[in-house]
Amino acid sequence: MTHDLLVFSLGQQHFALPVSQVSTVVPRATLTPLPGAPADLIGLLRLRGVLGPVIDIRPRLGLPVASAHIGECIVVMHTATLRIGLLVEGIESVVAPPTDPIERQAPVDKDRLIRGVLEVAGHVVATLVAEAVVSAEVRAYLAASTDGLHYFAGQTAA
């Protein structure tokens, strides 16, 4: 059984998440900033009448933060404990990971951001660990926020 991957770009690099952990992809919209939020928590998105946090992981990956531009989108993903939007520059494709032994897979570690590296259509793609995409600081901020921003816990539908 293969687990398809959603491949997206951040800068000149390609990353992927398991399709099973992606609820939807929407064009970038206006986000409502949150006072005192960690730098990677860039705001709230209203989607189908529900507010959801959106993060930008470029700084955690050592990539420069880019200014907003046409083509950016938000990948709404879910983990076992929350649903969150991930700002990306563009969606590349949905692929079945190759079974080629050149794929490098590390054991799943919730604190490890990159799970493995593989080649897709001539590009090196780093697969992300969805649980590690959301930093501990963002998790703590959402859990401590008033008005129940942490109510996303356990919800998986966008």
Accessible surface in RSA format (square Angstrom, percent):
REM  Atomic radii and reference values for relative SASA: ProtOr
REM  Chains: A
REM  Algorithm: Lee & Richards
REM  Probe-radius: 1.40
REM  Slices: 20
REM RES _ NUM      All-atoms   Total-Side   Main-Chain    Non-polar    All polar
REM                ABS   REL    ABS   REL    ABS   REL    ABS   REL    ABS   REL
RES MET A   1   211.01 109.3 128.62  85.1  82.39 196.2 107.94  91.8 103.07 136.6
RES THR A   2    76.83  54.6  56.98  57.8  19.86  47.3  42.49  57.1  34.35  51.9
RES HIS A   3   110.53  60.4 105.02  73.0   5.51  14.1  73.50  75.7  37.03  43.1
RES ASP A   4    62.19  43.6  55.72  55.5   6.47  15.3   7.79  18.3  54.40  54.3
RES LEU A   5    12.02   6.7  12.02   8.6   0.00   0.0  12.02   8.4   0.00   0.0
RES LEU A   6    10.65   5.9  10.65   7.6   0.00   0.0  10.65   7.5   0.00   0.0
RES VAL A   7     3.72   2.4   3.72   3.4   0.00   0.0   3.72   3.2   0.00   0.0
RES PHE A   8     0.00   0.0   0.00   0.0   0.00   0.0   0.00   0.0   0.00   0.0
RES SER A   9    14.72  12.4  14.72  19.6   0.00   0.0   6.56  14.0   8.15  11.4
RES LEU A  10     0.00   0.0   0.00   0.0   0.00   0.0   0.00   0.0   0.00   0.0
RES GLY A  11    34.22  42.2   0.00   N/A  34.22  42.2  24.44  67.1   9.78  21.9
RES GLN A  12   175.68  98.2 148.61 108.6  27.06  64.4  64.83 138.0 110.85  84.1
RES GLN A  13    88.73  49.6  85.02  62.1   3.70   8.8  29.32  62.4  59.41  45.1
RES HIS A  14    26.14  14.3  23.02  16.0   3.12   8.0  13.50  13.9  12.65  14.7
RES PHE A  15     6.28   3.1   6.28   3.9   0.00   0.0   6.28   3.8   0.00   0.0
RES ALA A  16     0.00   0.0   0.00   0.0   0.00   0.0   0.00   0.0   0.00   0.0
RES LEU A  17     0.00   0.0   0.00   0.0   0.00   0.0   0.00   0.0   0.00   0.0
RES PRO A  18    17.61  12.8  17.61  16.1   0.00   0.0  17.61  14.5   0.00   0.0
RES VAL A  19    57.10  37.6  54.55  49.4   2.54   6.1  54.55  47.4   2.54   6.9
RES SER A  20    86.33  73.0  57.74  77.1  28.59  65.9  55.63 118.5  30.70  43.0
RES GLN A  21    33.41  18.7  33.41  24.4   0.00   0.0  13.17  28.0  20.24  15.4
RES VAL A  22    27.98  18.4  11.16  10.1  16.82  40.5  11.16   9.7  16.82  45.6
RES SER A  23    39.61  33.5   3.39   4.5  36.22  83.4  10.30  21.9  29.31  41.1
RES THR A  24    28.06  20.0  19.40  19.7   8.66  20.6  12.86  17.3  15.20  23.0
RES VAL A  25    57.53  37.9  33.18  30.0  24.35  58.7  33.18  28.8  24.35  66.0
RES VAL A  26    22.61  14.9  21.34  19.3   1.27   3.1  22.61  19.6   0.00   0.0
RES PRO A  27   107.45  78.3 100.66  91.8   6.80  24.7 103.43  85.4   4.03  25.0
RES ARG A  28    84.09  35.3  59.69  30.4  24.39  58.1  15.30  20.9  68.79  41.7
RES ALA A  29    47.59  43.8  35.48  54.7  12.11  27.6  46.16  65.0   1.43   3.8
RES THR A  30   132.32  94.1 105.99 107.5  26.33  62.8  77.38 103.9  54.95  83.1
RES LEU A  31    22.70  12.6   6.40   4.6  16.29  41.0   6.51   4.6  16.18  43.5
RES THR A  32    80.18  57.0  77.79  78.9   2.39   5.7  48.67  65.4  31.51  47.6
RES PRO A  33   103.66  75.5  94.33  86.0   9.33  33.9  94.94  78.4   8.72  54.2
RES LEU A  34    28.66  16.0  16.12  11.5  12.54  31.5  16.38  11.5  12.28  33.0
RES PRO A  35   118.30  86.2  97.69  89.1  20.61  74.9 109.96  90.8   8.33  51.8
RES GLY A  36    78.14  96.4   0.00   N/A  78.14  96.4  43.13 118.4  35.01  78.4
RES ALA A  37    25.26  23.2   2.69   4.2  22.57  51.3   2.69   3.8  22.57  59.8
RES PRO A  38    29.88  21.8  15.72  14.3  14.16  51.5  28.57  23.6   1.32   8.2
RES ALA A  39   101.41  93.2  66.49 102.6  34.92  79.4  78.48 110.5  22.93  60.7
RES ASP A  40    14.57  10.2  12.71  12.6   1.86   4.4   7.36  17.3   7.21   7.2
RES LEU A  41     7.34   4.1   0.00   0.0   7.34  18.5   0.00   0.0   7.34  19.8
RES ILE A  42    51.01  29.0  31.06  23.1  19.95  48.1  37.55  27.0  13.46  36.5
RES GLY A  43     0.00   0.0   0.00   N/A   0.00   0.0   0.00   0.0   0.00   0.0
RES LEU A  44    13.77   7.7  12.01   8.6   1.76   4.4  12.01   8.4   1.76   4.7
RES LEU A  45    11.86   6.6  11.30   8.1   0.57   1.4  11.34   8.0   0.52   1.4
RES ARG A  46   153.79  64.6 131.22  66.9  22.57  53.7  56.02  76.6  97.77  59.3
RES LEU A  47    30.37  16.9  27.45  19.6   2.92   7.3  28.36  19.9   2.01   5.4
RES ARG A  48   157.96  66.3 114.42  58.3  43.54 103.7  73.83 100.9  84.14  51.0
RES GLY A  49    57.04  70.3   0.00   N/A  57.04  70.3  27.82  76.3  29.22  65.4
RES VAL A  50    53.11  34.9  49.43  44.8   3.67   8.8  52.66  45.8   0.44   1.2
RES LEU A  51    58.27  32.5  56.51  40.4   1.76   4.4  56.51  39.7   1.76   4.7
RES GLY A  52    11.59  14.3   0.00   N/A  11.59  14.3  11.14  30.6   0.44   1.0
RES PRO A  53     1.08   0.8   0.36   0.3   0.73   2.6   0.36   0.3   0.73   4.5
RES VAL A  54     0.87   0.6   0.87   0.8   0.00   0.0   0.87   0.8   0.00   0.0
RES ILE A  55     0.00   0.0   0.00   0.0   0.00   0.0   0.00   0.0   0.00   0.0
RES ASP A  56     5.08   3.6   5.02   5.0   0.06   0.1   2.40   5.6   2.68   2.7
RES ILE A  57     0.00   0.0   0.00   0.0   0.00   0.0   0.00   0.0   0.00   0.0
RES ARG A  58     1.86   0.8   1.86   0.9   0.00   0.0   1.11   1.5   0.75   0.5
RES PRO A  59    67.93  49.5  46.30  42.2  21.63  78.6  50.90  42.0  17.02 105.8
RES ARG A  60    91.84  38.6  57.84  29.5  34.00  80.9  34.24  46.8  57.60  34.9
RES LEU A  61    37.39  20.8   9.27   6.6  28.12  70.7  15.18  10.7  22.22  59.8
RES GLY A  62    68.71  84.7   0.00   N/A  68.71  84.7  37.63 103.3  31.08  69.6
RES LEU A  63    22.01  12.3  16.83  12.0   5.18  13.0  17.93  12.6   4.09  11.0
RES PRO A  64   112.43  81.9  97.23  88.6  15.20  55.2 108.82  89.8   3.60  22.4
RES VAL A  65    98.75  65.0  69.63  63.0  29.12  70.2  69.63  60.5  29.12  79.0
RES ALA A  66    40.80  37.5  24.65  38.0  16.15  36.7  32.95  46.4   7.85  20.8
RES SER A  67    96.46  81.5  77.91 104.0  18.55  42.7  54.48 116.0  41.99  58.8
RES ALA A  68    67.07  61.7  39.65  61.2  27.43  62.4  39.94  56.2  27.13  71.9
RES HIS A  69    82.03  44.8  64.26  44.7  17.77  45.5  67.06  69.1  14.97  17.4
RES ILE A  70   178.59 101.6 154.43 115.0  24.16  58.2 161.21 116.1  17.38  47.2
RES GLY A  71    48.80  60.2   0.00   N/A  48.80  60.2  34.27  94.1  14.53  32.5
RES GLU A  72     5.91   3.4   0.01   0.0   5.90  14.1   0.00   0.0   5.91   4.8
RES CYS A  73    10.99   8.3  10.99  12.3   0.00   0.0   7.32  18.5   3.67   4.0
RES ILE A  74     0.00   0.0   0.00   0.0   0.00   0.0   0.00   0.0   0.00   0.0
RES VAL A  75     0.00   0.0   0.00   0.0   0.00   0.0   0.00   0.0   0.00   0.0
RES VAL A  76     6.40   4.2   6.40   5.8   0.00   0.0   6.40   5.6   0.00   0.0
RES MET A  77     0.00   0.0   0.00   0.0   0.00   0.0   0.00   0.0   0.00   0.0
RES HIS A  78    33.41  18.3  33.38  23.2   0.03   0.1  19.68  20.3  13.73  16.0
RES THR A  79     4.43   3.1   0.38   0.4   4.04   9.6   2.60   3.5   1.83   2.8
RES ALA A  80    90.58  83.3  55.77  86.1  34.81  79.2  68.06  95.8  22.52  59.7
RES THR A  81    73.95  52.6  70.93  71.9   3.02   7.2  70.59  94.8   3.36   5.1
RES LEU A  82    16.71   9.3  16.28  11.6   0.43   1.1  16.28  11.4   0.43   1.2
RES ARG A  83    14.15   5.9  13.81   7.0   0.34   0.8   0.09   0.1  14.06   8.5
RES ILE A  84     1.96   1.1   0.01   0.0   1.95   4.7   1.96   1.4   0.00   0.0
RES GLY A  85     3.74   4.6   0.00   N/A   3.74   4.6   1.35   3.7   2.39   5.4
RES LEU A  86     0.00   0.0   0.00   0.0   0.00   0.0   0.00   0.0   0.00   0.0
RES LEU A  87     3.18   1.8   3.18   2.3   0.00   0.0   3.18   2.2   0.00   0.0
RES VAL A  88     0.00   0.0   0.00   0.0   0.00   0.0   0.00   0.0   0.00   0.0
RES GLU A  89    33.11  19.0  26.88  20.3   6.23  14.8   3.67   7.1  29.44  24.0
RES GLY A  90    14.86  18.3   0.00   N/A  14.86  18.3  14.86  40.8   0.00   0.0
RES ILE A  91    66.49  37.8  36.99  27.6  29.50  71.1  36.99  26.6  29.50  80.0
RES GLU A  92    88.33  50.7  57.83  43.8  30.50  72.6  10.29  19.9  78.04  63.7
RES SER A  93    44.05  37.2  34.25  45.7   9.80  22.6  38.44  81.9   5.61   7.9
RES VAL A  94    87.43  57.5  59.77  54.1  27.66  66.6  59.77  51.9  27.66  75.0
RES VAL A  95    28.91  19.0  23.14  21.0   5.77  13.9  28.91  25.1   0.00   0.0
RES ALA A  96    58.62  53.9  37.48  57.8  21.14  48.1  37.48  52.8  21.14  56.0
RES PRO A  97    27.42  20.0  21.98  20.0   5.44  19.8  21.98  18.2   5.44  33.8
RES PRO A  98    44.11  32.1  30.25  27.6  13.86  50.4  41.18  34.0   2.93  18.2
RES THR A  99   130.55  92.8  98.11  99.5  32.44  77.3  72.24  97.0  58.30  88.1
RES ASP A 100    65.18  45.7  54.69  54.4  10.49  24.8  20.80  49.0  44.38  44.3
RES PRO A 101   122.40  89.2  97.31  88.7  25.09  91.2 109.26  90.2  13.14  81.6
RES ILE A 102    86.27  49.1  78.52  58.5   7.75  18.7  79.67  57.4   6.60  17.9
RES GLU A 103    43.29  24.9  28.88  21.8  14.41  34.3   4.35   8.4  38.94  31.8
RES ARG A 104   149.58  62.8 146.21  74.5   3.37   8.0  66.27  90.6  83.31  50.5
RES GLN A 105   101.31  56.6  67.72  49.5  33.59  80.0  50.02 106.5  51.29  38.9
RES ALA A 106    20.94  19.3  11.16  17.2   9.78  22.3  15.29  21.5   5.65  15.0
RES PRO A 107   117.05  85.3 101.86  92.9  15.18  55.2 114.32  94.4   2.72  16.9
RES VAL A 108    99.49  65.5  69.53  62.9  29.97  72.2  69.72  60.6  29.78  80.8
RES ASP A 109    69.56  48.7  63.99  63.7   5.57  13.2  20.95  49.3  48.61  48.5
RES LYS A 110   147.90  72.2 138.64  85.1   9.26  22.1  84.62  76.2  63.28  67.4
RES ASP A 111   117.13  82.0  89.34  88.9  27.79  65.7  33.17  78.1  83.96  83.7
RES ARG A 112   115.56  48.5 108.81  55.5   6.76  16.1  27.39  37.4  88.17  53.4
RES LEU A 113    24.62  13.7  19.96  14.3   4.66  11.7  19.96  14.0   4.66  12.5
RES ILE A 114    49.09  27.9  47.72  35.6   1.37   3.3  47.72  34.4   1.37   3.7
RES ARG A 115    49.20  20.7  48.71  24.8   0.49   1.2   5.45   7.4  43.75  26.5
RES GLY A 116     5.80   7.1   0.00   N/A   5.80   7.1   5.80  15.9   0.00   0.0
RES VAL A 117    58.65  38.6  57.89  52.4   0.76   1.8  57.89  50.3   0.76   2.1
RES LEU A 118     4.80   2.7   0.35   0.2   4.45  11.2   4.69   3.3   0.11   0.3
RES GLU A 119    88.12  50.6  77.18  58.4  10.94  26.0  18.89  36.5  69.23  56.5
RES VAL A 120    21.26  14.0  15.89  14.4   5.37  12.9  20.13  17.5   1.13   3.1
RES ALA A 121    97.48  89.6  50.44  77.8  47.03 107.0  71.23 100.3  26.25  69.5
RES GLY A 122    64.35  79.4   0.00   N/A  64.35  79.4  26.63  73.1  37.73  84.5
RES HIS A 123    91.66  50.1  88.71  61.7   2.95   7.6  52.17  53.8  39.49  45.9
RES VAL A 124   105.65  69.5  92.91  84.1  12.74  30.7  92.91  80.7  12.74  34.6
RES VAL A 125     0.74   0.5   0.74   0.7   0.00   0.0   0.74   0.6   0.00   0.0
RES ALA A 126    15.06  13.9  14.44  22.3   0.62   1.4  14.44  20.3   0.62   1.6
RES THR A 127     7.14   5.1   7.14   7.2   0.00   0.0   7.14   9.6   0.00   0.0
RES LEU A 128     0.98   0.5   0.00   0.0   0.98   2.5   0.00   0.0   0.98   2.6
RES VAL A 129     0.75   0.5   0.57   0.5   0.18   0.4   0.75   0.7   0.00   0.0
RES ALA A 130     1.05   1.0   0.00   0.0   1.05   2.4   0.00   0.0   1.05   2.8
RES GLU A 131    56.71  32.6  52.16  39.5   4.55  10.8  28.86  55.8  27.84  22.7
RES ALA A 132     6.05   5.6   0.93   1.4   5.11  11.6   4.72   6.6   1.33   3.5
RES VAL A 133     0.00   0.0   0.00   0.0   0.00   0.0   0.00   0.0   0.00   0.0
RES VAL A 134     4.56   3.0   0.00   0.0   4.56  11.0   0.00   0.0   4.56  12.4
RES SER A 135     9.34   7.9   6.22   8.3   3.12   7.2   9.11  19.4   0.23   0.3
RES ALA A 136    75.75  69.6  62.88  97.0  12.86  29.3  65.67  92.5  10.07  26.7
RES GLU A 137   112.21  64.4 104.18  78.8   8.04  19.1  53.91 104.3  58.31  47.6
RES VAL A 138     0.00   0.0   0.00   0.0   0.00   0.0   0.00   0.0   0.00   0.0
RES ARG A 139    70.57  29.6  65.77  33.5   4.80  11.4  43.80  59.9  26.77  16.2
RES ALA A 140    62.08  57.1  51.23  79.1  10.85  24.7  59.84  84.3   2.24   5.9
RES TYR A 141    48.59  22.7  41.59  23.7   7.00  18.2  36.84  27.7  11.75  14.5
RES LEU A 142     8.81   4.9   8.81   6.3   0.00   0.0   8.81   6.2   0.00   0.0
RES ALA A 143    63.96  58.8  47.66  73.6  16.30  37.1  48.02  67.6  15.94  42.2
RES ALA A 144    85.73  78.8  51.77  79.9  33.96  77.2  62.52  88.0  23.21  61.5
RES SER A 145    19.60  16.6   6.78   9.0  12.83  29.5  14.34  30.5   5.26   7.4
RES THR A 146   114.73  81.6 100.10 101.5  14.63  34.9  82.10 110.3  32.63  49.3
RES ASP A 147   145.35 101.8 103.04 102.6  42.32 100.1  41.74  98.2 103.61 103.3
RES GLY A 148    20.77  25.6   0.00   N/A  20.77  25.6  15.81  43.4   4.95  11.1
RES LEU A 149    18.97  10.6  18.40  13.2   0.57   1.4  18.40  12.9   0.57   1.5
RES HIS A 150    90.72  49.6  84.77  58.9   5.94  15.2  59.41  61.2  31.31  36.4
RES TYR A 151    94.91  44.3  78.60  44.7  16.30  42.4  78.47  59.0  16.44  20.3
RES PHE A 152     3.46   1.7   3.46   2.1   0.00   0.0   3.46   2.1   0.00   0.0
RES ALA A 153    64.94  59.7  46.65  72.0  18.29  41.6  47.04  66.2  17.90  47.4
RES GLY A 154    57.17  70.5   0.00   N/A  57.17  70.5  31.84  87.4  25.32  56.7
RES GLN A 155    71.97  40.2  65.87  48.1   6.10  14.5  31.46  67.0  40.51  30.7
RES THR A 156    71.13  50.6  62.52  63.4   8.61  20.5  30.51  41.0  40.62  61.4
RES ALA A 157    77.64  71.4  63.76  98.4  13.87  31.6  70.44  99.2   7.20  19.1
RES ALA A 158    33.82  31.1   1.96   3.0  31.86  72.5  10.04  14.1  23.78  63.0
END  Absolute sums over single chains surface
CHAIN  1 A     8125.8       6039.7       2086.1       5072.1       3053.7
END  Absolute sums over all chains
TOTAL          8125.8       6039.7       2086.1       5072.1       3053.7
